[in-house]
Amino acid sequence: MNRNMPKKALKWAGIAFGGLVGVIVIILVVLYFVGGSRVNKTYDIEVASVAVSNEAGAIERGRHFVEAIALCQECHGENLAGDVLEDSFLFGEIMPSNLTSGKGGVGGAYTDADFARAIRHGITREGKGIIIMPSEQYNVFGDEDLGAIIAYLRSLPPVDNELPKTSVGPLARLIALLDSSIIAAQVIDHTAPRRPSPTPGVTPEYGEYLATICTLCHGDDFRGGPVPDDRNVFAPNITQGGTPGTWSEADFINTIRTGVTPGRNQLDEENMPWNRFRLMTDDELRAIWSFLSSLPAVPPG
C-alpha cells in the first residue's frame, strides 16, 4: 500500500471541502444582494383617494377598527407612538413608526394619501415597501373603513418618540427573498379594482371581511400552521376540521372574551391577541363565527 495515499486523500478532501464552502459563501452573498434589492425596491403606484371625515362617528369607527380588528397596537405600541419590534444584528432594526404628530412621528407629515398608501399598499411615502406590515390583509378594507382609520390616526394626541429608521439585517434580506410576506408590497396587486365592502351584519360575508386579519397566522384557508414571524409557534386549524368544529357560537364568543377555550386552555396573548379581539361587538364576533362555521372541514396541515 502506498503510504502517501492517505495524505493525498486528505488533501483532495480538504480541497473539495474548501470548494464547497466557497460555493456556499458565493450563493449566500448572491442571495444577500438579491434579497437586498427586494428590500430596497421602489414602488410607483397610483393611490386611490379616500374620503376622510372629521365627524365623531367616523373617528370612533376608526378607533374601533384600530384597536379591535386591525391589531395596530401589537406593533406600533399602546399609544401608537412606535415601538421596537426587533433589534438584532441578524434580523436588523425593525421600528414600526410613531403614527402620532409628535416629535419623530409621521402623523404631522403624512397626507391622507400617504396613510392610504402605507395601510392599503404597504408602501412608505418614499415608495419603499414596509417591512412586516400586514397590508395584504388591510388591502381588503373598504374605503369607508380605511377613511375612518385615517380619521382616527389624525385625532391621536401628539407623542414625542424618535426611533431609528428600520434597517434590514442579513437574515431579513434572505427571508425577503424566500418569503414574500415579509414585504406585503411584493404580493399585493396594486392595480386591482376596489371591491365594495359587505354590509355590516351577522352574515358569513361580513364575518369573512372581519376575519381577514386572522389569515396572517391561520393561513388563507384557516388551516393553521407555523406562524410567519415565529416558526416555532403553530396556529391551530380553525375550520370545522379543527377544534372549533366541536364548539358552539357561545363557546367561540366566550373564548375570545376570556382567552380561555372550552377545554380550559389559556390562550397566550402574545401568540393569539384575544385581548384585542375581545373588544369586538357581539354582532361582529357572531358574524365571524357565522363565517368560520360555513368553512369546509379542512384536514389539519
N, C-alpha and C positions, 0 to 999 in steps of 0.2 A: 504493500500500500504506500502510495506517495505521501510522505509526511507533510508536504505543502498543501495538500488538498483541503484540509480543514481551514487553513488560513485563507486560501483562495475563496472558499465557500463563504466564510465570514465577510471577506472583503466585498464580494458581489452582493451579499445580503445587505451590507451597510450601504452600498451604492443604491440598491433598489429601494431600501427604506428612505434614504435621503431624497431620492427622486420622487417617491410617493408623497413625502412631507412637502416637497417643493410644489407638486401639483395641487395638493390640498390648499396650501397657502395662496397660490395663484387664484384658485377657484374662489376662496373666501374674499380675496381682495376684489375680484371682479364683482362678486355678489354685493360686497360692501358699497362699491361705487354705483352699481346699478340700482341698489336699494336707495342710495342717497339721491339718485336722480328722480326717483318717485317721491321721496320726501320733499325735494326742492322744486317739484313741478309747479308751474304757474298755470292757473285756470282762468280763462277769459270767457265768462258766461254772461248771459243777459238775465238779470234778476227781475221777475215779475213784481210789479208794485203791489203792496198790501196796504189796505186801509187800516190806520191805527187811530183808535178813538181814545179820548181822554175821559170818557164817561166812567163813573164809579163802577157800573156794572161790568164794563169791559175789563177794567183793571182787576176787579175781583175774580173774574173768569180766568184772566191770565195768571193771577196768583195761585188759583186752584190748580191750574194745569202745571205750573212750575213745581209746586210743592207735592202734589199728589200723583201726577201722571208722568211727567217728563223726567223726574228724578234729577233736576239740575243741581240740587244741593249736594248730591252724592259726590260731585267733582268740584263744584265751584264754592263749596262751603256753606254753612248755615245762613250767613248773611249775603251770600253770593258775591263776596268780595275777593274771590280767588283762593286757591289753595295749592299745596304741593302734593301732586298725585304720585310722583316718582322722582327720586333724586339719587342716581347711581351712575357709575362710570359706564357700565354695560348698556343700560337702557337709556340713560340721558336724564335731563331735567324736564319733566312734564309738568307744566304750570298752567292749569286752567285759569282763564282770565278773570280779573276783577271786573264784574259786569256793572258796577255802580259808576257814578260820575265822580267819585272821589279821586284822590291822587293815585295814579297808577292804574285807574280804571278806564274801560273803553266806553262807558256809558255817555260821557260828555263829548266824545269824538264820533262815535258811530251814528250814522244816519239810520232811518228805518230800513232802507235798502241794505245797508251793511249788516244789520241784525238779521234780516231775512236771508242774506247770502250765507251767513255763518250758521244759522239754525237749520235752514232748509237744505242747504247745499254743502255745508261743512267746509266753507272756504272763507279765509280772512279777507278783510278789505284790500289787502295787498295781493290777493289772488293765490295764496298758498293753501294747500289742504291742511285742515286742522287735525292734529294727532289725537286719537281716542276721543272722538266726538260722535255720538250716535245719530248723526244726521240722516243716515239711511232709514232709521225709524221715524225721525222727526219730519222727514220729507213727505209723509202722508198727511200731516196735519193740514186741515183746511185753512183757507185764507182768514176766516173769521177767528179761529182759534190762534193762528200764528199772530195775527194783529193784536189779539188780546195779550198774548205772551209779551210782545214787544211793548205794549202799553204798560204792562206791569213792571217790566225792567226799567222803563223810563221813570217810573214812580219811586224807585228804590232810593232811600236816603244815601247820600254820598259816604263812602267809607274809604279812608286812605289806606291803601295796601299796595305797595310797589313790589312786584315779583320779577325775577329774571325772565327773559324770554325763553320759551320752550326750545330746548336743544336736543337733538336726537343722537343717541349713542350707537355704537356698532351693532349691538344686539337688536335694537329697534329698527335699524336700517335693514338688517336681514329679515326681520319679521315683516317689514313693509313689503318686501319682495315676495315672501311666501304666503302671507295672509293679508289680503287686500282690505279686510275690515278695519285694520288699524287706522286707515285713512279713508273715511267714508266717501270723500270726493272722487275716489278712484272707481267706485262701483255705482254711484248714482247716475241715472240718466237725466242730465241737467236740461235737456230739451223736451222732456216728456210733458204732454199737456196736463194741466191740473185736473185732478178728479174731484168732483163735488163731495163734500163731507156728508156722511149719513146723518139723518135727522136724529138728534138725541132721543133716546128712549130705551126701554128694556127689550132690545132686539139683538139677535146674533150679529147683525150688520154693525150696529154701534158698538157692541162688545168687541168685535174684531178690530175696529178702529182704535179703541182704548187699549187693547191688548197688544198692539204693535210693539210697544216698548218691551214686552215680555220676550219677543223673539231675539233680543240681544243676548240672552243667556239660554233660553229654552229652544232656540233654533226656529227656522221658518216653518217647520211642520210641528213645532211644540213637542217634539220627541225627547228633547233634552240632550245632554252630553257634556263634554268638557266646556267650562266657561272660558270665553276667549282670553281674558286677561289673567286667568289662573287655571292652567291645565290640570291642576291637582284637585280642583273643585268641580263636581259634576252636578249640573242642573237636572232635576228629575223630569221624567215624561209626564206632561200634564194633559195628555189626551185621555180619552176614555180607556185607552190601553194601559195607562199608568194608574198610580194610586188614587187620583181623584175620580176614577171610574166607579169607585165604591162610595163616594161622598154624595151628600145631598147639597142643595143650594145653601141651606143653613150652615152645613159643615164648612163649605167654602168661605162664606162670609165671616164666620166666626174665626176661621184660621187666619184670614187677612186682618181682622180686627185685633186679634190677641197674639198672633205669632205662634200659636200652639195648634198642631194638627189634631184631628180626631183620634189619632193613635198616641197622643200625648207627647209628640216630638216637638221640641222648641226650635223654631226657625232662627237661624243666625242672621241678624240684621245686616252684617257685612256682606253676606252672600245672597240673601233674599231680603230686599228692603221693604218688608211688610209694614215697617213703621212709617213709611211714606204712603204706601198704597192704602193703609187703613184710613187715610184722610179722604178717600173717595166717598161719594154718597152711596146710599144703599142701592139706588137705581143703577148707578154706574157699575157696582160690583155684581148686581143681578144681571146686567147686560153682558158683562164678561163671562159670568157663569153660563149664561144662555149660549154664548159663542163656544166656549170650551166643551159644553155638553153636546154641541152639534158636530164636533170634530169626529172623524172616524177613529176607531181604536187602533192607533199606530203601535206596532210592537216596539219594545224598548230598543234604543240604539246601542 
